[in-house]
Amino acid sequence: MEPERISRIKVELARLFEQQVEYFRKRGPGEPAPAEQREYEQTCERIRQLFAELSECGKGNRQNPDSRPLVKR
């Protein structure tokens, strides 16, 4: 996966995480409205999809002997 795609995924993840923070910040006591709950669940699903894409990207990089890990250990 090209670096530009990874950057776009990171930007989208940051936006989705902010949406989740706002969901909990705005939420009062009691159950959320059905529309709010659906939106939250859709956001969670999209986050899972994006992490799966990043995971696939990482698998592809491991096959390349010249690739470097994204995180130093």
N, C-alpha and C positions, 0 to 999 in steps of 0.2 A: 504494500500500500504506500502510495506516495506521501511525502511529508505534508503536502497541502491538504490532503484528505484527513490526515491525523489532526491537523490544526483545526479543521472545520468541526470534527467530532468533539474536540476539546471545548470549542466555543459553544457548541450546542449542549454539551453536558453541563457546562457552567450555567447556561441559561435555564436548563431544566432543574438543576439543583436549587437555583434561586426561586423558581416557581414553587418548588416543594417547601422551601423555607417560608415563603409568603402564605402558602396554604395553611401551615401550622400557626403562623403569626396572626392571621385573620380569624382563624377558627375560634369560636366561642365554646362555652360548655355545651355538651349535648352532641347529637349526631350531626354530621355535615349534610347539607342538601344533596339529593341524589346527583344533580349535575356537577357539583363540586367533587363528590366522591368519584364519579366517572372520569373527570378530568385528572384527578390525582392518580387514578389507576392507569390511565393512558400514559401519563408522564412516567410512571414507574416502568411500564412496559417499554417505552422508548429508551429509557436509560439502560435497561437490560439489553436491548438490541444494539445500542452503541458500544457497550462494553464487550459484547460478543464480536462486533466488528474489530475492535481494538485487539481482542484476544487472537483473532485470526491473523491480524497484522503481525502480532508478535510471533506466531507460529511460522509465518512466512519468513520473518527475519532470522529465525534460528536456523533455517535451512541454508542460509547464506553464510559461509565461513568468514566473510569480511565484515559482517554486521557486528555492531556493538550493542550491548544491552542498553535499554532506555534508562535504567536506574543502576547507578554504581553500588556495588555491595562491598 
